[in-house]
Amino acid sequence: MTLLLPGAADAPADGPEAGPPPPVLELRGVHREFRGAATVTALQPTDLVLESGGYLAVVGPSGSGKSTLLNLLGLLDRPSGGEYLLDGVPTARARERVRTALRAERIGFVFQAFHLLPQRTVLENVLLATTYAGVPRAQRRELALAALARVGLGHRTHFLPTTLSGGERQRVAVARAVVARPAVLLADEPTGNLDSHSSAAVLELFDELHADGLTLVVITHDHAVAARAQRRVSITDGVLREDA
Protein backbone atom coordinates (compact mmCIF):
# COMPACT_ATOMS: atom_id res chain seq x y z
CA MET A 1 0.00 0.00 0.00
CA THR A 2 1.40 3.41 -0.98
CA LEU A 3 1.02 6.41 1.31
CA LEU A 4 -0.22 9.31 -0.80
CA LEU A 5 1.62 12.57 -0.36
CA PRO A 6 0.64 16.10 -1.41
CA GLY A 7 0.92 16.88 -5.08
CA ALA A 8 -0.36 13.63 -6.56
CA ALA A 9 -3.90 12.30 -6.26
CA ASP A 10 -5.15 15.36 -4.38
CA ALA A 11 -4.07 17.82 -7.10
CA PRO A 12 -6.85 19.38 -9.18
CA ALA A 13 -6.83 18.92 -12.92
CA ASP A 14 -5.27 21.78 -14.86
CA GLY A 15 -7.77 24.03 -16.56
CA PRO A 16 -7.72 27.28 -18.47
CA GLU A 17 -7.94 29.28 -15.23
CA ALA A 18 -5.56 27.14 -13.19
CA GLY A 19 -2.57 29.08 -11.90
CA PRO A 20 0.57 28.03 -10.06
CA PRO A 21 -0.01 26.98 -6.46
CA PRO A 22 1.26 29.32 -3.75
CA PRO A 23 4.53 28.49 -2.00
CA VAL A 24 4.15 26.09 0.91
CA LEU A 25 6.07 28.47 3.17
CA GLU A 26 6.60 32.19 2.68
CA LEU A 27 8.13 34.60 5.19
CA ARG A 28 7.83 38.30 4.44
CA GLY A 29 9.98 40.41 6.73
CA VAL A 30 9.30 38.10 9.67
CA HIS A 31 11.22 38.89 12.84
CA ARG A 32 10.97 37.90 16.50
CA GLU A 33 11.88 39.92 19.55
CA PHE A 34 11.69 38.97 23.21
CA ARG A 35 11.14 41.93 25.52
CA GLY A 36 12.33 42.11 29.08
CA ALA A 37 14.85 44.25 30.93
CA ALA A 38 16.53 44.35 27.52
CA THR A 39 15.06 43.50 24.13
CA VAL A 40 16.61 40.46 22.48
CA THR A 41 16.16 40.02 18.75
CA ALA A 42 16.20 36.26 18.16
CA LEU A 43 15.35 36.50 14.45
CA GLN A 44 16.20 39.47 12.27
CA PRO A 45 13.72 40.51 9.52
CA THR A 46 13.66 37.51 7.20
CA ASP A 47 12.30 36.72 3.74
CA LEU A 48 12.09 33.06 2.75
CA VAL A 49 10.12 31.17 0.11
CA LEU A 50 9.86 27.38 -0.12
CA GLU A 51 7.90 25.90 -3.00
CA SER A 52 5.99 22.63 -2.86
CA GLY A 53 8.31 19.64 -3.09
CA GLY A 54 11.34 21.54 -1.80
CA TYR A 55 13.90 20.14 0.63
CA LEU A 56 15.48 22.84 2.77
CA ALA A 57 18.11 22.52 5.50
CA VAL A 58 18.57 25.30 8.06
CA VAL A 59 22.03 25.07 9.61
CA GLY A 60 23.34 26.89 12.64
CA PRO A 61 24.96 26.43 16.05
CA SER A 62 23.17 26.53 19.40
CA GLY A 63 21.76 29.96 20.11
CA SER A 64 21.73 30.98 16.45
CA GLY A 65 17.96 31.36 16.15
CA LYS A 66 17.14 27.91 14.75
CA SER A 67 14.60 27.09 17.44
CA THR A 68 12.94 30.50 17.09
CA LEU A 69 12.61 29.96 13.34
CA LEU A 70 11.23 26.44 13.84
CA ASN A 71 8.62 27.67 16.33
CA LEU A 72 7.49 30.34 13.88
CA LEU A 73 7.33 27.96 10.90
CA GLY A 74 5.45 25.41 13.00
CA LEU A 75 2.91 28.00 14.22
CA LEU A 76 4.04 27.37 17.77
CA ASP A 77 4.88 31.07 18.17
CA ARG A 78 3.87 34.34 16.51
CA PRO A 79 6.29 36.79 14.89
CA SER A 80 6.81 40.23 16.37
CA GLY A 81 6.36 41.63 12.87
CA GLY A 82 6.08 40.62 9.25
CA GLU A 83 3.84 38.00 7.67
CA TYR A 84 4.06 34.21 7.41
CA LEU A 85 1.94 32.50 4.77
CA LEU A 86 1.38 28.75 4.99
CA ASP A 87 -0.01 27.37 1.73
CA GLY A 88 -0.96 30.94 0.87
CA VAL A 89 -2.87 31.52 4.14
CA PRO A 90 -1.72 34.52 6.23
CA THR A 91 -1.04 33.32 9.77
CA ALA A 92 0.75 36.06 11.71
CA ARG A 93 -2.44 37.68 12.98
CA ALA A 94 -4.86 34.82 12.38
CA ARG A 95 -7.04 33.66 15.26
CA GLU A 96 -5.54 30.91 17.35
CA ARG A 97 -8.17 28.37 16.32
CA VAL A 98 -7.22 28.95 12.67
CA ARG A 99 -3.52 28.52 13.46
CA THR A 100 -4.24 25.37 15.50
CA ALA A 101 -6.21 23.84 12.63
CA LEU A 102 -3.48 24.70 10.10
CA ARG A 103 -0.82 23.24 12.36
CA ALA A 104 -2.73 19.98 12.81
CA GLU A 105 -3.70 19.55 9.17
CA ARG A 106 -0.79 21.01 7.19
CA ILE A 107 2.37 20.54 9.30
CA GLY A 108 4.10 17.34 10.37
CA PHE A 109 6.71 17.50 13.15
CA VAL A 110 9.70 15.25 13.87
CA PHE A 111 11.72 16.05 16.98
CA GLN A 112 15.08 14.91 18.30
CA ALA A 113 13.46 13.34 21.38
CA PHE A 114 10.77 11.40 19.39
CA HIS A 115 7.90 12.43 21.75
CA LEU A 116 6.09 9.11 21.49
CA LEU A 117 3.61 8.04 24.16
CA PRO A 118 5.38 5.15 25.93
CA GLN A 119 2.23 3.30 27.05
CA ARG A 120 0.62 3.40 23.61
CA THR A 121 1.52 0.97 20.83
CA VAL A 122 3.26 2.07 17.68
CA LEU A 123 -0.04 1.95 15.80
CA GLU A 124 -1.87 3.89 18.51
CA ASN A 125 0.77 6.63 18.45
CA VAL A 126 0.25 7.11 14.72
CA LEU A 127 -3.54 6.85 15.00
CA LEU A 128 -3.57 9.72 17.50
CA ALA A 129 -2.10 12.01 14.86
CA THR A 130 -4.98 11.23 12.50
CA THR A 131 -7.43 12.19 15.23
CA TYR A 132 -5.79 15.57 15.84
CA ALA A 133 -5.64 16.26 12.10
CA GLY A 134 -9.35 15.60 11.65
CA VAL A 135 -8.98 12.57 9.38
CA PRO A 136 -12.37 10.83 8.95
CA ARG A 137 -12.67 7.89 11.36
CA ALA A 138 -13.19 5.37 8.55
CA GLN A 139 -9.81 6.26 7.01
CA ARG A 140 -7.65 6.46 10.13
CA ARG A 141 -6.52 2.86 10.55
CA GLU A 142 -5.81 2.35 6.86
CA LEU A 143 -3.73 5.54 6.68
CA ALA A 144 -1.84 4.69 9.89
CA LEU A 145 -0.97 1.20 8.65
CA ALA A 146 0.10 2.62 5.29
CA ALA A 147 2.33 5.19 6.99
CA LEU A 148 4.01 2.53 9.14
CA ALA A 149 4.53 0.30 6.12
CA ARG A 150 6.05 3.27 4.29
CA VAL A 151 8.72 3.71 6.97
CA GLY A 152 9.43 -0.04 7.15
CA LEU A 153 7.65 -0.74 10.43
CA GLY A 154 4.54 -2.58 9.32
CA HIS A 155 5.71 -5.54 11.42
CA ARG A 156 6.00 -3.46 14.62
CA THR A 157 2.46 -2.08 14.90
CA HIS A 158 1.65 -3.65 18.29
CA PHE A 159 5.04 -2.99 19.91
CA LEU A 160 5.49 -0.34 22.59
CA PRO A 161 7.99 2.44 21.79
CA THR A 162 10.13 1.43 24.77
CA THR A 163 10.89 -1.92 23.08
CA LEU A 164 12.20 -0.28 19.89
CA SER A 165 15.63 0.99 18.96
CA GLY A 166 16.24 4.73 18.64
CA GLY A 167 16.16 4.52 14.87
CA GLU A 168 12.87 2.63 14.92
CA ARG A 169 11.33 5.14 17.30
CA GLN A 170 12.33 7.97 15.01
CA ARG A 171 10.77 6.17 12.06
CA VAL A 172 7.53 5.85 14.06
CA ALA A 173 7.75 9.59 14.64
CA VAL A 174 8.14 10.13 10.89
CA ALA A 175 5.10 7.91 10.21
CA ARG A 176 3.10 9.92 12.73
CA ALA A 177 4.24 13.16 11.08
CA VAL A 178 3.25 12.20 7.52
CA VAL A 179 0.13 10.11 8.16
CA ALA A 180 -2.27 13.03 7.64
CA ARG A 181 -0.57 14.08 4.38
CA PRO A 182 0.85 17.41 5.58
CA ALA A 183 1.95 20.21 3.30
CA VAL A 184 5.37 20.25 4.97
CA LEU A 185 7.43 18.15 7.34
CA LEU A 186 9.47 20.10 9.92
CA ALA A 187 12.30 18.06 11.44
CA ASP A 188 14.22 19.45 14.42
CA GLU A 189 17.64 17.78 14.82
CA PRO A 190 16.09 14.46 13.69
CA THR A 191 19.33 12.50 14.02
CA GLY A 192 20.58 14.12 17.22
CA ASN A 193 19.83 11.07 19.41
CA LEU A 194 20.80 8.40 16.87
CA ASP A 195 23.93 6.41 16.09
CA SER A 196 25.48 6.72 12.64
CA HIS A 197 23.69 3.66 11.21
CA SER A 198 20.26 4.78 12.42
CA SER A 199 20.95 8.36 11.29
CA ALA A 200 21.74 7.16 7.78
CA ALA A 201 18.51 5.12 7.68
CA VAL A 202 16.38 8.11 8.75
CA LEU A 203 18.07 10.41 6.21
CA GLU A 204 17.51 7.84 3.46
CA LEU A 205 13.84 7.80 4.45
CA PHE A 206 13.73 11.59 4.15
CA ASP A 207 15.25 11.29 0.67
CA GLU A 208 12.53 8.80 -0.31
CA LEU A 209 9.72 10.98 1.09
CA HIS A 210 11.12 13.98 -0.77
CA ALA A 211 11.25 11.94 -3.97
CA ASP A 212 7.57 11.10 -3.39
CA GLY A 213 6.75 14.82 -3.38
CA LEU A 214 6.83 15.78 0.30
CA THR A 215 8.16 19.24 1.23
CA LEU A 216 10.79 19.06 4.00
CA VAL A 217 12.53 21.53 6.29
CA VAL A 218 15.32 20.07 8.44
CA ILE A 219 16.76 22.15 11.29
CA THR A 220 20.25 20.94 12.18
CA HIS A 221 23.70 21.88 13.39
CA ASP A 222 25.20 18.96 11.42
CA HIS A 223 26.55 19.92 8.00
CA ALA A 224 26.52 16.27 6.90
CA VAL A 225 22.76 16.13 7.55
CA ALA A 226 22.27 19.45 5.75
CA ALA A 227 24.18 18.18 2.73
CA ARG A 228 21.30 15.78 1.94
CA ALA A 229 18.96 18.69 1.22
CA GLN A 230 18.65 20.28 -2.21
CA ARG A 231 18.82 23.76 -0.69
CA ARG A 232 20.62 25.08 2.40
CA VAL A 233 20.44 28.27 4.44
CA SER A 234 22.62 29.23 7.40
CA ILE A 235 21.48 31.13 10.47
CA THR A 236 23.82 33.03 12.80
CA ASP A 237 22.77 35.56 15.44
CA GLY A 238 19.26 35.51 14.01
CA VAL A 239 20.36 36.35 10.46
CA LEU A 240 19.37 33.90 7.71
CA ARG A 241 21.62 33.60 4.66
CA GLU A 242 21.24 31.44 1.56
CA ASP A 243 24.18 29.08 1.00
CA ALA A 244 25.75 28.84 -2.43
ROPA-838157 format. One record per residue (C-alpha): z, y, x. Coordinates in Angstrom, 3 decimals. Each point is the difference from the previous one (the first is absolute). Layout:
residues N
<atom <Z, Y, X>>
...
***
This chain:
residues 244
<atom <0.000, 0.000, 0.000>>
<atom <-0.977, 3.408, 1.398>>
<atom <2.284, 3.002, -0.376>>
<atom <-2.107, 2.898, -1.244>>
<atom <0.441, 3.260, 1.841>>
<atom <-1.049, 3.531, -0.974>>
<atom <-3.670, 0.780, 0.274>>
<atom <-1.478, -3.247, -1.277>>
<atom <0.300, -1.337, -3.545>>
<atom <1.880, 3.068, -1.245>>
<atom <-2.724, 2.458, 1.081>>
<atom <-2.079, 1.556, -2.787>>
<atom <-3.736, -0.457, 0.026>>
<atom <-1.944, 2.857, 1.560>>
<atom <-1.698, 2.256, -2.505>>
<atom <-1.916, 3.249, 0.057>>
<atom <3.238, 2.002, -0.224>>
<atom <2.041, -2.143, 2.385>>
<atom <1.296, 1.942, 2.983>>
<atom <1.834, -1.057, 3.141>>
<atom <3.605, -1.041, -0.581>>
<atom <2.709, 2.331, 1.277>>
<atom <1.753, -0.825, 3.270>>
<atom <2.902, -2.403, -0.384>>
<atom <2.269, 2.386, 1.920>>
<atom <-0.493, 3.717, 0.533>>
<atom <2.507, 2.405, 1.525>>
<atom <-0.744, 3.709, -0.297>>
<atom <2.286, 2.106, 2.144>>
<atom <2.942, -2.316, -0.681>>
<atom <3.169, 0.791, 1.920>>
<atom <3.664, -0.988, -0.245>>
<atom <3.046, 2.018, 0.910>>
<atom <3.663, -0.942, -0.188>>
<atom <2.303, 2.952, -0.550>>
<atom <3.564, 0.181, 1.186>>
<atom <1.850, 2.143, 2.518>>
<atom <-3.407, 0.104, 1.681>>
<atom <-3.395, -0.859, -1.467>>
<atom <-1.650, -3.036, 1.548>>
<atom <-3.729, -0.439, -0.444>>
<atom <-0.591, -3.765, 0.031>>
<atom <-3.708, 0.249, -0.846>>
<atom <-2.178, 2.964, 0.850>>
<atom <-2.755, 1.037, -2.478>>
<atom <-2.318, -2.992, -0.059>>
<atom <-3.458, -0.792, -1.365>>
<atom <-0.995, -3.658, -0.211>>
<atom <-2.640, -1.897, -1.967>>
<atom <-0.229, -3.787, -0.254>>
<atom <-2.879, -1.482, -1.962>>
<atom <0.143, -3.268, -1.911>>
<atom <-0.228, -2.986, 2.320>>
<atom <1.288, 1.899, 3.033>>
<atom <2.424, -1.406, 2.560>>
<atom <2.147, 2.707, 1.576>>
<atom <2.725, -0.326, 2.629>>
<atom <2.567, 2.783, 0.458>>
<atom <1.544, -0.232, 3.462>>
<atom <3.035, 1.821, 1.308>>
<atom <3.410, -0.461, 1.625>>
<atom <3.341, 0.097, -1.791>>
<atom <0.720, 3.440, -1.417>>
<atom <-3.661, 1.017, -0.021>>
<atom <-0.300, 0.379, -3.769>>
<atom <-1.403, -3.456, -0.827>>
<atom <2.690, -0.811, -2.542>>
<atom <-0.354, 3.403, -1.652>>
<atom <-3.744, -0.539, -0.334>>
<atom <0.497, -3.519, -1.379>>
<atom <2.487, 1.235, -2.611>>
<atom <-2.450, 2.665, -1.129>>
<atom <-2.972, -2.377, -0.159>>
<atom <2.098, -2.552, -1.883>>
<atom <1.213, 2.593, -2.538>>
<atom <3.553, -0.634, 1.125>>
<atom <0.398, 3.704, 0.845>>
<atom <-1.661, 3.272, -1.006>>
<atom <-1.621, 2.443, 2.410>>
<atom <1.487, 3.447, 0.530>>
<atom <-3.501, 1.399, -0.455>>
<atom <-3.622, -1.009, -0.275>>
<atom <-1.582, -2.629, -2.244>>
<atom <-0.254, -3.782, 0.215>>
<atom <-2.639, -1.715, -2.112>>
<atom <0.213, -3.748, -0.562>>
<atom <-3.259, -1.383, -1.389>>
<atom <-0.856, 3.571, -0.950>>
<atom <3.264, 0.577, -1.916>>
<atom <2.091, 3.005, 1.152>>
<atom <3.547, -1.201, 0.684>>
<atom <1.937, 2.744, 1.787>>
<atom <1.268, 1.615, -3.189>>
<atom <-0.602, -2.859, -2.421>>
<atom <2.882, -1.162, -2.182>>
<atom <2.095, -2.747, 1.504>>
<atom <-1.034, -2.544, -2.637>>
<atom <-3.650, 0.582, 0.959>>
<atom <0.794, -0.433, 3.700>>
<atom <2.033, -3.147, -0.720>>
<atom <-2.868, -1.532, -1.970>>
<atom <-2.530, 0.860, 2.723>>
<atom <2.262, -1.452, 2.662>>
<atom <0.451, -3.265, -1.905>>
<atom <-3.637, -0.431, -0.977>>
<atom <-1.982, 1.463, 2.915>>
<atom <2.102, -0.470, 3.157>>
<atom <1.076, -3.197, 1.733>>
<atom <2.782, 0.150, 2.609>>
<atom <0.714, -2.250, 2.986>>
<atom <3.117, 0.800, 2.022>>
<atom <1.318, -1.133, 3.365>>
<atom <3.077, -1.576, -1.627>>
<atom <-1.992, -1.940, -2.689>>
<atom <2.367, 1.038, -2.864>>
<atom <-0.264, -3.326, -1.817>>
<atom <2.673, -1.065, -2.478>>
<atom <1.763, -2.896, 1.771>>
<atom <1.121, -1.845, -3.151>>
<atom <-3.442, 0.101, -1.611>>
<atom <-2.770, -2.433, 0.903>>
<atom <-3.159, 1.105, 1.744>>
<atom <-1.879, -0.125, -3.301>>
<atom <2.714, 1.942, -1.837>>
<atom <-0.059, 2.739, 2.642>>
<atom <-3.729, 0.476, -0.518>>
<atom <0.273, -0.254, -3.793>>
<atom <2.507, 2.870, -0.029>>
<atom <-2.642, 2.284, 1.474>>
<atom <-2.366, -0.781, -2.879>>
<atom <2.734, 0.966, -2.452>>
<atom <0.611, 3.382, 1.635>>
<atom <-3.739, 0.682, 0.148>>
<atom <-0.452, -0.655, -3.706>>
<atom <-2.268, -3.029, 0.368>>
<atom <-0.427, -1.741, -3.384>>
<atom <2.405, -2.937, -0.301>>
<atom <-2.806, -2.526, -0.525>>
<atom <-1.539, 0.890, 3.382>>
<atom <3.117, 0.204, 2.160>>
<atom <0.418, -3.605, 1.127>>
<atom <-3.694, -0.503, 0.715>>
<atom <-0.171, 3.183, 2.079>>
<atom <3.211, -0.844, 1.894>>
<atom <-1.242, -3.491, 0.866>>
<atom <-3.362, 1.416, 1.074>>
<atom <1.699, 2.573, 2.224>>
<atom <2.150, -2.658, 1.685>>
<atom <-3.019, -2.229, 0.512>>
<atom <-1.827, 2.970, 1.528>>
<atom <2.675, 0.432, 2.668>>
<atom <0.181, -3.746, 0.706>>
<atom <3.277, -0.702, -1.782>>
<atom <-1.107, -1.840, -3.107>>
<atom <2.104, -2.953, 1.172>>
<atom <3.197, 2.077, 0.291>>
<atom <0.276, 1.378, -3.542>>
<atom <3.389, -1.570, -0.808>>
<atom <1.619, 0.662, 3.390>>
<atom <2.684, 2.649, 0.452>>
<atom <-0.804, 2.778, 2.497>>
<atom <2.988, -1.011, 2.140>>
<atom <-1.697, -3.344, 0.756>>
<atom <-3.191, 1.634, 1.316>>
<atom <-0.929, 1.271, 3.431>>
<atom <-0.313, 3.739, 0.603>>
<atom <-3.776, -0.208, -0.071>>
<atom <0.048, -1.893, -3.296>>
<atom <2.387, 2.516, -1.540>>
<atom <-2.292, 2.829, 1.000>>
<atom <-2.954, -1.803, -1.561>>
<atom <2.004, -0.321, -3.234>>
<atom <0.579, 3.747, 0.214>>
<atom <-3.751, 0.535, 0.388>>
<atom <-0.682, -2.221, -3.032>>
<atom <2.525, 2.016, -2.002>>
<atom <-1.654, 3.234, 1.139>>
<atom <-3.556, -0.956, -0.993>>
<atom <0.634, -2.098, -3.120>>
<atom <-0.515, 2.928, -2.395>>
<atom <-3.263, 1.050, 1.695>>
<atom <1.206, 3.331, 1.422>>
<atom <-2.281, 2.799, 1.097>>
<atom <1.664, 0.042, 3.424>>
<atom <2.378, -2.107, 2.064>>
<atom <2.580, 1.953, 2.034>>
<atom <1.511, -2.043, 2.828>>
<atom <2.983, 1.394, 1.922>>
<atom <0.398, -1.673, 3.422>>
<atom <-1.128, -3.316, -1.555>>
<atom <0.329, -1.967, 3.241>>
<atom <3.204, 1.628, 1.250>>
<atom <2.191, -3.054, -0.742>>
<atom <-2.542, -2.671, 0.964>>
<atom <-0.783, -1.987, 3.134>>
<atom <-3.447, 0.307, 1.543>>
<atom <-1.429, -3.058, -1.784>>
<atom <1.212, 1.123, -3.435>>
<atom <-1.136, 3.576, 0.698>>
<atom <-3.511, -1.203, 0.781>>
<atom <-0.098, -2.036, -3.224>>
<atom <1.068, 2.994, -2.128>>
<atom <-2.534, 2.295, 1.687>>
<atom <-2.753, -2.567, -0.558>>
<atom <0.994, -0.044, -3.672>>
<atom <-0.307, 3.787, -0.112>>
<atom <-3.480, -0.300, 1.519>>
<atom <-0.973, -2.481, -2.719>>
<atom <1.395, 2.171, -2.807>>
<atom <-1.854, 3.002, 1.396>>
<atom <-3.207, -2.041, 0.130>>
<atom <0.588, -0.838, -3.681>>
<atom <0.008, 3.717, -0.820>>
<atom <3.680, 0.968, 0.087>>
<atom <0.927, 3.454, 1.329>>
<atom <2.768, -0.181, 2.629>>
<atom <2.294, 2.472, 1.738>>
<atom <2.150, -1.454, 2.790>>
<atom <2.845, 2.077, 1.443>>
<atom <0.895, -1.210, 3.486>>
<atom <1.211, 0.936, 3.454>>
<atom <-1.972, -2.917, 1.495>>
<atom <-3.422, 0.959, 1.351>>
<atom <-1.095, -3.654, -0.026>>
<atom <0.646, -0.133, -3.765>>
<atom <-1.802, 3.317, -0.493>>
<atom <-3.019, -1.270, 1.914>>
<atom <-0.784, -2.398, -2.875>>
<atom <-0.725, 2.911, -2.341>>
<atom <-3.434, 1.583, -0.315>>
<atom <1.528, 3.483, 0.176>>
<atom <3.085, 1.322, 1.794>>
<atom <2.041, 3.187, -0.175>>
<atom <2.956, 0.965, 2.172>>
<atom <3.077, 1.898, -1.130>>
<atom <2.331, 1.896, 2.334>>
<atom <2.633, 2.536, -1.046>>
<atom <-1.425, -0.057, -3.518>>
<atom <-3.557, 0.841, 1.109>>
<atom <-2.745, -2.448, -0.997>>
<atom <-3.047, -0.296, 2.253>>
<atom <-3.106, -2.158, -0.383>>
<atom <-0.555, -2.366, 2.944>>
<atom <-3.427, -0.238, 1.566>>
***
